[in-house]
Structure formats: structure tokens, C-alpha cells
Amino acid sequence: MLIKTLGIGAAYCLEAYQYCCNLLDDTILLDCPPQAMLSLKAANFDVNKLKAILITHFDPDHSLGFPTLIPAWKEGEKKLPVIGPVGTEEFFSSMCRLVGKEKKLSRVEFVEVEPGSTALLPEAKTEITALKMRHQPESMGYILRNDEGKRLGFTGDTAWCPGLEQMLNLADVTLCEMTFLGKGTEKHLGLESDLPKMLSIMAQDQSLIITHLEDSREKYLKILKDMKIPFGNVIVAREGDEYHF
Ligand SMILES: [Zn+2]
């Protein structure tokens, strides 16, 4: 399992980070922020190699890159699955129509999932299970299981919720949108208040990658150091880094 970190910033990040975006196994794009196309280009990745796009929710820092990404796709026999919560097709189709890119929607197959439902992606050799998250009404997190049985959890924005607990129980690695440094809120996680709860659920061989930062990465690292968290299985993502599991 290979996670390439293209961006680590939250919507209103104080640092000049790209919006949060990740590429799994050079096949699945995790969310589609405004700079998605540029981030993939900067990583020397051909968008035509994508096997799927996974959407957690419709906030602009997670979705607005879609109309600038799809014109780059070549016409082909296989449609590209865009997997997301109920309402994904309407939301992304409307966005493309508004900016005159609706023709390329013929290349896309929208797959809408509900909490607990599973989508199979044979092309990407991955099975995706959706879990309800606590952020926007549509917010979803996912567990992506590859053909070797490894499981990646991806939260999207969320506050503490049962779906997150379930993810932490099941995933080998959780890519977690930990927006705040201090306390979590009704809609977001906070490092100081939520990380100890997360680690109390996780086993020694499970890992956590923290991303979607609202402040500098160095401040997150300092808090981790002060909290005396074992660094072995807690990583604060850095833009451009790759993580193998
Ligand atoms: Zn966000």
C-alpha cells in the first residue's frame, strides 16, 4: 500500500500548504481539491492512470478540482468511477455544467454509497466500505481494502463519532483529517483532545497519518513530542512524502 501526500492543508490553513489530497497506490485519488490537477502534474502523475476518485463530502476544499481535472481525461471504453455519498452525481454534474464541462461527464460513472455499503473497484483491486462521519450531513469516511487484505481508513473531515471508532478498530492505517491543534469541535477533530482517545482504541501494529492541518506542521510535531506519543505509528503528513505500508 502506497500513500502519496499531495497536500496537507485544511480549508483555512494559516500556512501555504496545498489543500488536503492523497493518491493511493497510484490509482485512487482521495478527494478532489481545487489544485488536484496541478498537484498530480507536480507529482509527474498522468491523470489518465487514475482508476477512481473517492469523495468524502462536498466542501469546496474537497471537491472544486473536479471540473478542471476531467477535461484532461482521454476518451476511453472504461468509465472512471467517482465514488461518494448520496448526492455526488447531482453535485458534481451541476458543477461541471456551470463551467461548461458537462460533455466530459460521459467518461464518468458516479457510484453513490451509504453508510455500511461496499463498492468494488476491480480495476484498482480495491474494495471500499463507507462509514458515516460527523461533519456535513453527507460526510462519509472509507475503508479501502486492497487485494493483499491491507486496509486504509480515510476519514475526510470529521468530529469524534462511532464511524471513526469503527474505522480505528478495523484499519491497518488511518489517514486522519486532524484539523485543529487543541480541542476538537462539533465538526472537526483536535490533536490534544482526540489523539489520546484514538490511541486508546488502536492496537500497537496500527498506524495513524495526520493531515488536513490548520496550522504549521511543526506545531503538530511539537504537541506530539510534548504528549510523549510513540512516533513509530503516528505520522504528521508532509507534502510530497510517500508512505508505504
Ligand atoms: Zn476540509
py3Dmol code that shows the C-alpha trace and the ligand (Angstrom):
import py3Dmol

protein = """\
ATOM      1  CA  MET A   1       0.000   0.000   0.000  1.00  0.00           C
ATOM      2  CA  LEU A   2       1.450   3.337  -1.096  1.00  0.00           C
ATOM      3  CA  ILE A   3       0.074   6.707   0.007  1.00  0.00           C
ATOM      4  CA  LYS A   4       1.390   9.781  -1.815  1.00  0.00           C
ATOM      5  CA  THR A   5       0.664  13.008   0.025  1.00  0.00           C
ATOM      6  CA  LEU A   6      -0.143  15.790  -2.451  1.00  0.00           C
ATOM      7  CA  GLY A   7      -1.466  18.323   0.052  1.00  0.00           C
ATOM      8  CA  ILE A   8      -1.884  18.585   3.827  1.00  0.00           C
ATOM      9  CA  GLY A   9      -3.764  21.861   4.377  1.00  0.00           C
ATOM     10  CA  ALA A  10      -7.235  22.401   5.822  1.00  0.00           C
ATOM     11  CA  ALA A  11      -9.623  24.885   4.167  1.00  0.00           C
ATOM     12  CA  TYR A  12      -8.394  27.854   6.215  1.00  0.00           C
ATOM     13  CA  CYS A  13      -4.831  26.768   6.880  1.00  0.00           C
ATOM     14  CA  LEU A  14      -2.512  29.539   8.078  1.00  0.00           C
ATOM     15  CA  GLU A  15       0.413  28.066   6.114  1.00  0.00           C
ATOM     16  CA  ALA A  16       0.880  27.938   2.341  1.00  0.00           C
ATOM     17  CA  TYR A  17       0.056  24.229   2.110  1.00  0.00           C
ATOM     18  CA  GLN A  18      -1.917  22.697  -0.737  1.00  0.00           C
ATOM     19  CA  TYR A  19      -5.419  21.577   0.195  1.00  0.00           C
ATOM     20  CA  CYS A  20      -5.552  18.080   1.615  1.00  0.00           C
ATOM     21  CA  CYS A  21      -5.254  15.462  -1.146  1.00  0.00           C
ATOM     22  CA  ASN A  22      -3.743  11.980  -1.391  1.00  0.00           C
ATOM     23  CA  LEU A  23      -3.126   9.361  -4.039  1.00  0.00           C
ATOM     24  CA  LEU A  24      -3.445   5.691  -3.069  1.00  0.00           C
ATOM     25  CA  ASP A  25      -1.411   3.061  -4.945  1.00  0.00           C
ATOM     26  CA  ASP A  26      -1.136   5.354  -7.980  1.00  0.00           C
ATOM     27  CA  THR A  27      -4.745   4.501  -8.772  1.00  0.00           C
ATOM     28  CA  ILE A  28      -7.264   6.179  -6.429  1.00  0.00           C
ATOM     29  CA  LEU A  29      -7.440   9.917  -5.790  1.00  0.00           C
ATOM     30  CA  LEU A  30      -8.702  10.651  -2.287  1.00  0.00           C
ATOM     31  CA  ASP A  31     -10.849  13.795  -2.597  1.00  0.00           C
ATOM     32  CA  CYS A  32     -10.565  16.358  -5.375  1.00  0.00           C
ATOM     33  CA  PRO A  33      -9.477  19.765  -4.023  1.00  0.00           C
ATOM     34  CA  PRO A  34      -9.133  22.872  -6.229  1.00  0.00           C
ATOM     35  CA  GLN A  35      -5.460  22.183  -7.026  1.00  0.00           C
ATOM     36  CA  ALA A  36      -5.872  18.434  -7.716  1.00  0.00           C
ATOM     37  CA  MET A  37      -4.829  18.647 -11.368  1.00  0.00           C
ATOM     38  CA  LEU A  38      -1.744  20.750 -10.584  1.00  0.00           C
ATOM     39  CA  SER A  39      -0.760  18.511  -7.678  1.00  0.00           C
ATOM     40  CA  LEU A  40      -0.923  15.400  -9.867  1.00  0.00           C
ATOM     41  CA  LYS A  41       1.133  17.138 -12.559  1.00  0.00           C
ATOM     42  CA  ALA A  42       3.712  18.221  -9.977  1.00  0.00           C
ATOM     43  CA  ALA A  43       3.946  14.574  -8.884  1.00  0.00           C
ATOM     44  CA  ASN A  44       4.540  13.545 -12.540  1.00  0.00           C
ATOM     45  CA  PHE A  45       1.329  11.559 -12.483  1.00  0.00           C
ATOM     46  CA  ASP A  46      -0.790  11.162 -15.615  1.00  0.00           C
ATOM     47  CA  VAL A  47      -4.456  11.675 -14.664  1.00  0.00           C
ATOM     48  CA  ASN A  48      -5.433   9.054 -17.231  1.00  0.00           C
ATOM     49  CA  LYS A  49      -3.879   6.437 -14.939  1.00  0.00           C
ATOM     50  CA  LEU A  50      -6.491   7.093 -12.270  1.00  0.00           C
ATOM     51  CA  LYS A  51      -8.812   4.150 -11.658  1.00  0.00           C
ATOM     52  CA  ALA A  52     -11.198   6.002  -9.340  1.00  0.00           C
ATOM     53  CA  ILE A  53     -11.851   9.195  -7.427  1.00  0.00           C
ATOM     54  CA  LEU A  54     -13.197   8.960  -3.909  1.00  0.00           C
ATOM     55  CA  ILE A  55     -15.136  11.866  -2.413  1.00  0.00           C
ATOM     56  CA  THR A  56     -15.775  12.296   1.321  1.00  0.00           C
ATOM     57  CA  HIS A  57     -18.034  15.360   1.192  1.00  0.00           C
ATOM     58  CA  PHE A  58     -18.852  18.416  -0.872  1.00  0.00           C
ATOM     59  CA  ASP A  59     -16.989  21.234   0.904  1.00  0.00           C
ATOM     60  CA  PRO A  60     -15.040  23.237  -1.707  1.00  0.00           C
ATOM     61  CA  ASP A  61     -11.576  22.270  -0.441  1.00  0.00           C
ATOM     62  CA  HIS A  62     -12.544  18.639  -1.148  1.00  0.00           C
ATOM     63  CA  SER A  63     -14.411  18.957  -4.429  1.00  0.00           C
ATOM     64  CA  LEU A  64     -13.710  22.030  -6.565  1.00  0.00           C
ATOM     65  CA  GLY A  65     -10.873  20.445  -8.563  1.00  0.00           C
ATOM     66  CA  PHE A  66     -13.250  18.162 -10.416  1.00  0.00           C
ATOM     67  CA  PRO A  67     -14.158  20.371 -13.417  1.00  0.00           C
ATOM     68  CA  THR A  68     -10.504  21.169 -14.115  1.00  0.00           C
ATOM     69  CA  LEU A  69      -9.449  17.526 -13.806  1.00  0.00           C
ATOM     70  CA  ILE A  70     -11.915  15.848 -16.135  1.00  0.00           C
ATOM     71  CA  PRO A  71     -11.042  17.734 -19.357  1.00  0.00           C
ATOM     72  CA  ALA A  72      -7.621  16.055 -19.212  1.00  0.00           C
ATOM     73  CA  TRP A  73      -9.136  12.591 -19.432  1.00  0.00           C
ATOM     74  CA  LYS A  74      -8.843  10.875 -22.764  1.00  0.00           C
ATOM     75  CA  GLU A  75     -11.907   9.214 -24.185  1.00  0.00           C
ATOM     76  CA  GLY A  76     -11.864   5.505 -23.424  1.00  0.00           C
ATOM     77  CA  GLU A  77     -14.104   2.489 -23.207  1.00  0.00           C
ATOM     78  CA  LYS A  78     -13.989   2.319 -19.432  1.00  0.00           C
ATOM     79  CA  LYS A  79     -15.703   4.969 -17.382  1.00  0.00           C
ATOM     80  CA  LEU A  80     -13.931   6.376 -14.369  1.00  0.00           C
ATOM     81  CA  PRO A  81     -15.784   5.616 -11.120  1.00  0.00           C
ATOM     82  CA  VAL A  82     -16.357   8.654  -8.903  1.00  0.00           C
ATOM     83  CA  ILE A  83     -17.462   7.289  -5.556  1.00  0.00           C
ATOM     84  CA  GLY A  84     -19.112   9.456  -2.954  1.00  0.00           C
ATOM     85  CA  PRO A  85     -22.097   9.995  -0.687  1.00  0.00           C
ATOM     86  CA  VAL A  86     -25.682  10.204  -1.917  1.00  0.00           C
ATOM     87  CA  GLY A  87     -25.950  13.437  -3.923  1.00  0.00           C
ATOM     88  CA  THR A  88     -22.491  13.116  -5.513  1.00  0.00           C
ATOM     89  CA  GLU A  89     -23.802  12.810  -9.085  1.00  0.00           C
ATOM     90  CA  GLU A  90     -26.047  15.853  -8.786  1.00  0.00           C
ATOM     91  CA  PHE A  91     -23.391  17.964  -7.071  1.00  0.00           C
ATOM     92  CA  PHE A  92     -20.523  17.208  -9.470  1.00  0.00           C
ATOM     93  CA  SER A  93     -22.690  17.258 -12.595  1.00  0.00           C
ATOM     94  CA  SER A  94     -24.076  20.687 -11.637  1.00  0.00           C
ATOM     95  CA  MET A  95     -20.578  21.998 -11.030  1.00  0.00           C
ATOM     96  CA  CYS A  96     -19.431  20.782 -14.476  1.00  0.00           C
ATOM     97  CA  ARG A  97     -22.482  22.221 -16.212  1.00  0.00           C
ATOM     98  CA  LEU A  98     -21.945  25.620 -14.572  1.00  0.00           C
ATOM     99  CA  VAL A  99     -18.457  25.875 -16.051  1.00  0.00           C
ATOM    100  CA  GLY A 100     -19.272  24.284 -19.421  1.00  0.00           C
ATOM    101  CA  LYS A 101     -17.527  20.943 -18.872  1.00  0.00           C
ATOM    102  CA  GLU A 102     -20.588  18.701 -18.930  1.00  0.00           C
ATOM    103  CA  LYS A 103     -19.517  16.815 -22.099  1.00  0.00           C
ATOM    104  CA  LYS A 104     -16.771  15.007 -20.210  1.00  0.00           C
ATOM    105  CA  LEU A 105     -19.305  13.646 -17.738  1.00  0.00           C
ATOM    106  CA  SER A 106     -19.915  10.849 -20.259  1.00  0.00           C
ATOM    107  CA  ARG A 107     -16.490   9.484 -19.147  1.00  0.00           C
ATOM    108  CA  VAL A 108     -17.609   9.288 -15.523  1.00  0.00           C
ATOM    109  CA  GLU A 109     -19.585   6.682 -13.654  1.00  0.00           C
ATOM    110  CA  PHE A 110     -20.942   8.021 -10.376  1.00  0.00           C
ATOM    111  CA  VAL A 111     -21.244   5.462  -7.602  1.00  0.00           C
ATOM    112  CA  GLU A 112     -23.178   6.704  -4.580  1.00  0.00           C
ATOM    113  CA  VAL A 113     -22.712   4.896  -1.304  1.00  0.00           C
ATOM    114  CA  GLU A 114     -24.491   4.904   2.031  1.00  0.00           C
ATOM    115  CA  PRO A 115     -23.011   4.108   5.435  1.00  0.00           C
ATOM    116  CA  GLY A 116     -22.161   0.419   5.629  1.00  0.00           C
ATOM    117  CA  SER A 117     -22.360  -0.160   1.884  1.00  0.00           C
ATOM    118  CA  THR A 118     -19.452  -1.540  -0.113  1.00  0.00           C
ATOM    119  CA  ALA A 119     -18.266  -0.716  -3.618  1.00  0.00           C
ATOM    120  CA  LEU A 120     -15.936  -2.987  -5.566  1.00  0.00           C
ATOM    121  CA  LEU A 121     -13.278  -1.485  -7.811  1.00  0.00           C
ATOM    122  CA  PRO A 122     -11.875  -4.414  -9.813  1.00  0.00           C
ATOM    123  CA  GLU A 123      -9.637  -2.105 -11.890  1.00  0.00           C
ATOM    124  CA  ALA A 124      -7.974  -0.806  -8.736  1.00  0.00           C
ATOM    125  CA  LYS A 125      -8.128  -4.214  -6.997  1.00  0.00           C
ATOM    126  CA  THR A 126      -9.795  -2.485  -4.074  1.00  0.00           C
ATOM    127  CA  GLU A 127     -12.956  -2.866  -2.033  1.00  0.00           C
ATOM    128  CA  ILE A 128     -14.359   0.287  -0.436  1.00  0.00           C
ATOM    129  CA  THR A 129     -16.644   0.345   2.589  1.00  0.00           C
ATOM    130  CA  ALA A 130     -18.370   3.592   3.583  1.00  0.00           C
ATOM    131  CA  LEU A 131     -18.716   4.771   7.178  1.00  0.00           C
ATOM    132  CA  LYS A 132     -20.755   7.718   8.423  1.00  0.00           C
ATOM    133  CA  MET A 133     -18.639  10.637   9.644  1.00  0.00           C
ATOM    134  CA  ARG A 134     -19.667  13.722  11.612  1.00  0.00           C
ATOM    135  CA  HIS A 135     -19.056  16.946   9.695  1.00  0.00           C
ATOM    136  CA  GLN A 136     -21.504  17.849   6.910  1.00  0.00           C
ATOM    137  CA  PRO A 137     -24.808  15.967   6.515  1.00  0.00           C
ATOM    138  CA  GLU A 138     -23.359  13.932   3.621  1.00  0.00           C
ATOM    139  CA  SER A 139     -19.915  13.311   5.140  1.00  0.00           C
ATOM    140  CA  MET A 140     -18.510   9.837   4.660  1.00  0.00           C
ATOM    141  CA  GLY A 141     -15.280   8.116   5.574  1.00  0.00           C
ATOM    142  CA  TYR A 142     -13.991   4.962   3.906  1.00  0.00           C
ATOM    143  CA  ILE A 143     -12.056   1.799   4.480  1.00  0.00           C
ATOM    144  CA  LEU A 144     -10.187   0.745   1.353  1.00  0.00           C
ATOM    145  CA  ARG A 145      -9.053  -2.886   1.326  1.00  0.00           C
ATOM    146  CA  ASN A 146      -6.532  -3.911  -1.313  1.00  0.00           C
ATOM    147  CA  ASP A 147      -6.042  -7.385  -2.804  1.00  0.00           C
ATOM    148  CA  GLU A 148      -3.444  -8.220  -0.149  1.00  0.00           C
ATOM    149  CA  GLY A 149      -6.013  -7.599   2.573  1.00  0.00           C
ATOM    150  CA  LYS A 150      -4.420  -4.347   3.812  1.00  0.00           C
ATOM    151  CA  ARG A 151      -6.907  -1.742   4.979  1.00  0.00           C
ATOM    152  CA  LEU A 152      -6.555   2.023   4.728  1.00  0.00           C
ATOM    153  CA  GLY A 153      -9.052   4.169   6.611  1.00  0.00           C
ATOM    154  CA  PHE A 154      -9.674   7.669   5.287  1.00  0.00           C
ATOM    155  CA  THR A 155     -11.742   9.960   7.492  1.00  0.00           C
ATOM    156  CA  GLY A 156     -12.359  13.141   5.479  1.00  0.00           C
ATOM    157  CA  ASP A 157     -13.285  15.976   7.819  1.00  0.00           C
ATOM    158  CA  THR A 158     -14.966  14.666  10.932  1.00  0.00           C
ATOM    159  CA  ALA A 159     -15.548  15.146  14.629  1.00  0.00           C
ATOM    160  CA  TRP A 160     -15.388  12.212  17.019  1.00  0.00           C
ATOM    161  CA  CYS A 161     -18.143   9.724  16.104  1.00  0.00           C
ATOM    162  CA  PRO A 162     -18.983   5.993  16.108  1.00  0.00           C
ATOM    163  CA  GLY A 163     -17.940   5.639  12.446  1.00  0.00           C
ATOM    164  CA  LEU A 164     -14.475   6.914  13.323  1.00  0.00           C
ATOM    165  CA  GLU A 165     -14.213   4.457  16.217  1.00  0.00           C
ATOM    166  CA  GLN A 166     -15.178   1.643  13.860  1.00  0.00           C
ATOM    167  CA  MET A 167     -12.541   2.767  11.355  1.00  0.00           C
ATOM    168  CA  LEU A 168      -9.832   2.883  14.016  1.00  0.00           C
ATOM    169  CA  ASN A 169     -10.739  -0.662  15.026  1.00  0.00           C
ATOM    170  CA  LEU A 170     -10.583  -2.056  11.502  1.00  0.00           C
ATOM    171  CA  ALA A 171      -7.945  -0.163   9.516  1.00  0.00           C
ATOM    172  CA  ASP A 172      -4.247  -1.045   9.428  1.00  0.00           C
ATOM    173  CA  VAL A 173      -3.506   2.592   8.639  1.00  0.00           C
ATOM    174  CA  THR A 174      -5.866   5.529   9.174  1.00  0.00           C
ATOM    175  CA  LEU A 175      -5.359   8.717   7.184  1.00  0.00           C
ATOM    176  CA  CYS A 176      -6.983  11.146   9.560  1.00  0.00           C
ATOM    177  CA  GLU A 177      -8.091  14.736   8.982  1.00  0.00           C
ATOM    178  CA  MET A 178      -6.997  16.240  12.291  1.00  0.00           C
ATOM    179  CA  THR A 179      -7.858  19.865  11.648  1.00  0.00           C
ATOM    180  CA  PHE A 180      -7.098  21.535  14.970  1.00  0.00           C
ATOM    181  CA  LEU A 181      -4.089  21.555  17.260  1.00  0.00           C
ATOM    182  CA  GLY A 182      -6.053  21.763  20.510  1.00  0.00           C
ATOM    183  CA  LYS A 183      -9.627  20.722  21.176  1.00  0.00           C
ATOM    184  CA  GLY A 184     -11.957  19.020  18.730  1.00  0.00           C
ATOM    185  CA  THR A 185     -15.265  20.703  17.861  1.00  0.00           C
ATOM    186  CA  GLU A 186     -18.725  19.672  16.666  1.00  0.00           C
ATOM    187  CA  LYS A 187     -17.312  19.252  13.154  1.00  0.00           C
ATOM    188  CA  HIS A 188     -13.575  18.630  13.476  1.00  0.00           C
ATOM    189  CA  LEU A 189     -11.019  16.633  15.397  1.00  0.00           C
ATOM    190  CA  GLY A 190      -8.383  18.251  17.613  1.00  0.00           C
ATOM    191  CA  LEU A 191      -4.969  16.764  18.291  1.00  0.00           C
ATOM    192  CA  GLU A 192      -4.789  17.361  22.040  1.00  0.00           C
ATOM    193  CA  SER A 193      -8.319  16.246  22.859  1.00  0.00           C
ATOM    194  CA  ASP A 194      -8.850  13.435  20.343  1.00  0.00           C
ATOM    195  CA  LEU A 195      -5.494  11.763  19.742  1.00  0.00           C
ATOM    196  CA  PRO A 196      -5.340  10.102  23.195  1.00  0.00           C
ATOM    197  CA  LYS A 197      -8.841   8.661  22.609  1.00  0.00           C
ATOM    198  CA  MET A 198      -7.792   7.385  19.200  1.00  0.00           C
ATOM    199  CA  LEU A 199      -4.652   5.728  20.510  1.00  0.00           C
ATOM    200  CA  SER A 200      -6.622   4.062  23.302  1.00  0.00           C
ATOM    201  CA  ILE A 201      -8.656   2.241  20.629  1.00  0.00           C
ATOM    202  CA  MET A 202      -5.784   1.382  18.296  1.00  0.00           C
ATOM    203  CA  ALA A 203      -3.528  -1.645  18.605  1.00  0.00           C
ATOM    204  CA  GLN A 204       0.277  -1.418  18.582  1.00  0.00           C
ATOM    205  CA  ASP A 205       0.524  -2.535  14.950  1.00  0.00           C
ATOM    206  CA  GLN A 206      -1.939   0.036  13.629  1.00  0.00           C
ATOM    207  CA  SER A 207      -0.767   3.381  12.258  1.00  0.00           C
ATOM    208  CA  LEU A 208      -2.109   6.872  12.006  1.00  0.00           C
ATOM    209  CA  ILE A 209      -1.252   9.566   9.458  1.00  0.00           C
ATOM    210  CA  ILE A 210      -2.398  13.026  10.496  1.00  0.00           C
ATOM    211  CA  THR A 211      -3.317  15.520   7.769  1.00  0.00           C
ATOM    212  CA  HIS A 212      -5.715  18.420   6.889  1.00  0.00           C
ATOM    213  CA  LEU A 213      -3.773  20.785   9.152  1.00  0.00           C
ATOM    214  CA  GLU A 214      -4.946  24.295  10.026  1.00  0.00           C
ATOM    215  CA  ASP A 215      -1.534  25.418  11.266  1.00  0.00           C
ATOM    216  CA  SER A 216       2.124  24.631  10.703  1.00  0.00           C
ATOM    217  CA  ARG A 217       3.249  21.006  10.668  1.00  0.00           C
ATOM    218  CA  GLU A 218       5.987  21.890  13.153  1.00  0.00           C
ATOM    219  CA  LYS A 219       3.362  22.850  15.759  1.00  0.00           C
ATOM    220  CA  TYR A 220       1.665  19.450  15.389  1.00  0.00           C
ATOM    221  CA  LEU A 221       5.037  17.738  15.777  1.00  0.00           C
ATOM    222  CA  LYS A 222       5.793  19.761  18.904  1.00  0.00           C
ATOM    223  CA  ILE A 223       2.485  18.804  20.519  1.00  0.00           C
ATOM    224  CA  LEU A 224       3.122  15.152  19.716  1.00  0.00           C
ATOM    225  CA  LYS A 225       6.539  15.459  21.325  1.00  0.00           C
ATOM    226  CA  ASP A 226       5.074  17.105  24.432  1.00  0.00           C
ATOM    227  CA  MET A 227       2.359  14.429  24.646  1.00  0.00           C
ATOM    228  CA  LYS A 228       5.082  11.737  24.530  1.00  0.00           C
ATOM    229  CA  ILE A 229       3.239   9.834  21.816  1.00  0.00           C
ATOM    230  CA  PRO A 230       5.228   6.958  20.331  1.00  0.00           C
ATOM    231  CA  PHE A 231       6.304   8.362  16.966  1.00  0.00           C
ATOM    232  CA  GLY A 232       6.542   4.907  15.434  1.00  0.00           C
ATOM    233  CA  ASN A 233       2.901   4.730  14.480  1.00  0.00           C
ATOM    234  CA  VAL A 234       1.810   8.375  14.456  1.00  0.00           C
ATOM    235  CA  ILE A 235       2.968  10.396  11.454  1.00  0.00           C
ATOM    236  CA  VAL A 236       2.207  14.012  10.659  1.00  0.00           C
ATOM    237  CA  ALA A 237       1.967  14.008   6.866  1.00  0.00           C
ATOM    238  CA  ARG A 238       4.399  16.145   4.875  1.00  0.00           C
ATOM    239  CA  GLU A 239       3.658  17.355   1.369  1.00  0.00           C
ATOM    240  CA  GLY A 240       5.405  15.309  -1.282  1.00  0.00           C
ATOM    241  CA  ASP A 241       6.145  12.401   1.065  1.00  0.00           C
ATOM    242  CA  GLU A 242       5.217   8.804   0.331  1.00  0.00           C
ATOM    243  CA  TYR A 243       4.182   6.269   2.947  1.00  0.00           C
ATOM    244  CA  HIS A 244       4.493   2.531   2.377  1.00  0.00           C
ATOM    245  CA  PHE A 245       2.615   0.013   4.482  1.00  0.00           C
TER     246      PHE A 245
END
"""
ligand_1 = """\
1
ZN
Zn -11.697 20.244 4.529
"""
view = py3Dmol.view(width=600, height=400)
view.addModel(protein, "pdb")
view.setStyle({"model": 0}, {"cartoon": {"style": "trace"}})
view.addModel(ligand_1, "xyz")
view.setStyle({"model": 1}, {"stick": {}})
view.zoomTo()
view.show()
